């Protein structure tokens, strides 16, 4: 195994506010009994606080010293651990991002549920994958309208339709995300859906064959090897036939709509709806978890899912229950429309819980939210690690001291190389709010669906 300081269910790491335990959810799915089990566990063994992560997982904060084993046992008893619990690597590698509306999105080209299960099973069953970094991640995109396209992944697959193969095709790439505009890198090739799992296994083995100890992620490997070399080795070893050509390299993914994480939207059966809401800064407490569990229970057949926007989604809500579901979510303190300013800001834990943070980003984000223009998004980061956002937001406030931030602007939210261009330094929150409003008003950027 590669050494890691990343928290997991089986590896609780210390922080200023206590231990951190990260629970990885398959497809973001959390059953009502599991939500109640987590609520009970964090009340007894932690601070009662949970953060939804940008990979649609849950981060339990403030784990009490001496309570680690009891917390882990409670979570495993609720079925929240990996299939194989004898070593932490089985938990570490469960990094497959899908749409929170998987299997329900009316705009999807295919249902990726079976493929997602196959990939998760592969990651946990191949013992060699213990050598992968806990941050190594895969994305499986079925063409849903509700899909996080901006997070770069080590390997991504995106459905491109069924014209050439009965079971569908997926374009794929390495160290990036599906191309949306001409300025983004092209897909490397396409693979039949039935071959995705076998080809992924070959890609992972090719990465491990070629990677030096310092190469934790696919992008690190590209310092010494070409992406085409990794793909060629995987193609040879897997026996999978890849499709190439102009139709593949020029393919562009239809733009997704992140606003569909909020409110009610009709599902692919034409009758039921998925209903979404956003907790302030992605943080919920045990009472909110119990309320969400009750809401899922009261809507027969509903499922509760976390999203990479640090929000929650309830699927399979019948028309008669939509208004009541939205009202209950709002009563729990969650935003259900883009009109709520708290849907426009994201922030890391900040200095109250993290020793590396230079400012109380959570408190400052709550102050800033009302001043963020409706068409954009602001990200407050306590340090350069950018833990709260895997993508680059249109505006980033990078803390440099308590209550002081450098303000960055980027013209491409998918830019993985930095926060963008620094447009002001050492601002207070009030100064940042004024500057942000002026910049947003004069910006030629397209509106960002935060």
HUPE-V109341 format. One record per pair of residues at least 4 apart in sequence whose C-alpha atoms are under 6 Angstrom apart, sorted by the first residue. I is the first residue (numbers start at 0). J is the second residue. If there is no record, write none. Layout:
i=I j=J
i=I j=J
This chain:
i=0 j=129
i=0 j=130
i=1 j=130
i=6 j=10
i=6 j=11
i=6 j=12
i=6 j=20
i=6 j=21
i=7 j=20
i=7 j=21
i=8 j=20
i=8 j=21
i=8 j=22
i=9 j=87
i=11 j=18
i=11 j=19
i=11 j=20
i=12 j=18
i=12 j=19
i=13 j=17
i=13 j=18
i=14 j=18
i=14 j=353
i=15 j=352
i=15 j=353
i=16 j=61
i=16 j=352
i=17 j=61
i=17 j=62
i=18 j=61
i=18 j=62
i=19 j=59
i=19 j=60
i=20 j=58
i=20 j=59
i=21 j=57
i=21 j=58
i=22 j=56
i=22 j=57
i=23 j=56
i=24 j=28
i=24 j=56
i=26 j=97
i=27 j=55
i=27 j=304
i=27 j=305
i=28 j=304
i=29 j=303
i=29 j=304
i=31 j=292
i=33 j=77
i=34 j=288
i=34 j=292
i=35 j=289
i=38 j=285
i=40 j=44
i=41 j=45
i=41 j=47
i=42 j=47
i=44 j=62
i=44 j=63
i=44 j=66
i=45 j=61
i=45 j=62
i=45 j=63
i=46 j=61
i=47 j=284
i=47 j=285
i=48 j=60
i=48 j=284
i=49 j=58
i=49 j=59
i=49 j=282
i=49 j=283
i=49 j=284
i=50 j=57
i=50 j=58
i=50 j=281
i=50 j=282
i=51 j=56
i=51 j=57
i=51 j=281
i=51 j=309
i=52 j=56
i=52 j=57
i=52 j=309
i=53 j=307
i=53 j=308
i=53 j=309
i=54 j=307
i=55 j=305
i=55 j=306
i=55 j=307
i=72 j=76
i=74 j=79
i=75 j=79
i=75 j=80
i=81 j=89
i=81 j=90
i=83 j=89
i=88 j=129
i=89 j=123
i=91 j=133
i=92 j=133
i=94 j=136
i=95 j=137
i=95 j=138
i=96 j=138
i=97 j=139
i=98 j=146
i=99 j=306
i=100 j=104
i=102 j=110
i=103 j=266
i=103 j=267
i=104 j=143
i=104 j=266
i=104 j=267
i=105 j=266
i=105 j=267
i=106 j=143
i=106 j=144
i=107 j=141
i=107 j=142
i=107 j=143
i=108 j=141
i=108 j=142
i=109 j=141
i=111 j=115
i=111 j=141
i=118 j=196
i=132 j=215
i=135 j=216
i=136 j=152
i=136 j=153
i=137 j=152
i=137 j=153
i=137 j=154
i=137 j=155
i=138 j=155
i=139 j=156
i=140 j=156
i=140 j=157
i=141 j=158
i=142 j=158
i=144 j=255
i=144 j=256
i=145 j=255
i=145 j=256
i=145 j=257
i=146 j=255
i=149 j=390
i=149 j=413
i=150 j=389
i=150 j=390
i=151 j=175
i=151 j=176
i=152 j=174
i=152 j=175
i=153 j=173
i=153 j=174
i=153 j=217
i=154 j=172
i=154 j=173
i=155 j=171
i=155 j=172
i=156 j=169
i=156 j=170
i=156 j=171
i=157 j=169
i=157 j=170
i=158 j=168
i=158 j=169
i=159 j=168
i=159 j=169
i=160 j=167
i=160 j=168
i=161 j=165
i=161 j=167
i=167 j=192
i=168 j=190
i=168 j=191
i=168 j=192
i=169 j=189
i=169 j=190
i=170 j=188
i=170 j=189
i=171 j=186
i=171 j=189
i=172 j=186
i=172 j=187
i=174 j=217
i=174 j=218
i=178 j=183
i=178 j=251
i=178 j=252
i=179 j=251
i=179 j=252
i=185 j=248
i=186 j=248
i=188 j=242
i=188 j=243
i=189 j=241
i=189 j=242
i=190 j=241
i=194 j=198
i=195 j=199
i=201 j=233
i=201 j=237
i=202 j=233
i=205 j=229
i=205 j=233
i=206 j=210
i=210 j=214
i=210 j=220
i=214 j=219
i=214 j=220
i=221 j=225
i=227 j=231
i=233 j=237
i=234 j=238
i=234 j=239
i=243 j=247
i=245 j=249
i=257 j=448
i=258 j=448
i=260 j=275
i=261 j=275
i=261 j=276
i=261 j=335
i=261 j=336
i=262 j=274
i=262 j=275
i=262 j=335
i=262 j=336
i=263 j=273
i=263 j=274
i=264 j=272
i=264 j=273
i=265 j=271
i=265 j=272
i=266 j=271
i=266 j=272
i=271 j=315
i=271 j=316
i=271 j=317
i=272 j=315
i=272 j=316
i=273 j=313
i=273 j=314
i=273 j=315
i=274 j=312
i=274 j=313
i=275 j=311
i=275 j=312
i=276 j=310
i=276 j=311
i=276 j=333
i=276 j=334
i=276 j=335
i=277 j=310
i=277 j=333
i=277 j=334
i=278 j=282
i=278 j=333
i=279 j=341
i=280 j=345
i=281 j=309
i=283 j=287
i=295 j=301
i=301 j=314
i=301 j=315
i=302 j=313
i=302 j=314
i=303 j=312
i=303 j=313
i=304 j=311
i=304 j=312
i=305 j=310
i=305 j=311
i=306 j=310
i=306 j=311
i=320 j=324
i=328 j=333
i=329 j=333
i=340 j=368
i=340 j=369
i=341 j=368
i=343 j=376
i=343 j=449
i=344 j=376
i=344 j=377
i=344 j=378
i=345 j=378
i=346 j=360
i=346 j=361
i=346 j=378
i=346 j=379
i=346 j=380
i=346 j=387
i=347 j=380
i=347 j=387
i=348 j=352
i=349 j=353
i=349 j=356
i=349 j=358
i=349 j=359
i=349 j=360
i=349 j=381
i=350 j=356
i=350 j=358
i=350 j=359
i=356 j=381
i=356 j=382
i=357 j=381
i=357 j=398
i=357 j=399
i=357 j=400
i=357 j=401
i=358 j=381
i=358 j=398
i=358 j=400
i=358 j=401
i=358 j=402
i=360 j=364
i=360 j=379
i=364 j=368
i=370 j=432
i=374 j=446
i=374 j=447
i=375 j=447
i=376 j=449
i=377 j=394
i=377 j=395
i=378 j=395
i=379 j=395
i=379 j=396
i=380 j=385
i=380 j=397
i=381 j=398
i=390 j=413
i=391 j=412
i=391 j=413
i=391 j=414
i=392 j=412
i=393 j=408
i=393 j=409
i=393 j=412
i=394 j=407
i=394 j=408
i=395 j=406
i=395 j=407
i=396 j=404
i=396 j=405
i=396 j=406
i=397 j=404
i=397 j=405
i=398 j=403
i=398 j=404
i=399 j=403
i=399 j=404
i=402 j=427
i=403 j=425
i=403 j=426
i=403 j=427
i=404 j=425
i=404 j=426
i=405 j=423
i=405 j=424
i=405 j=425
i=406 j=421
i=406 j=422
i=406 j=423
i=407 j=418
i=407 j=419
i=407 j=420
i=407 j=421
i=407 j=422
i=408 j=419
i=408 j=420
i=409 j=419
i=426 j=430
i=426 j=431
i=427 j=431
i=431 j=435
i=435 j=439
i=438 j=442
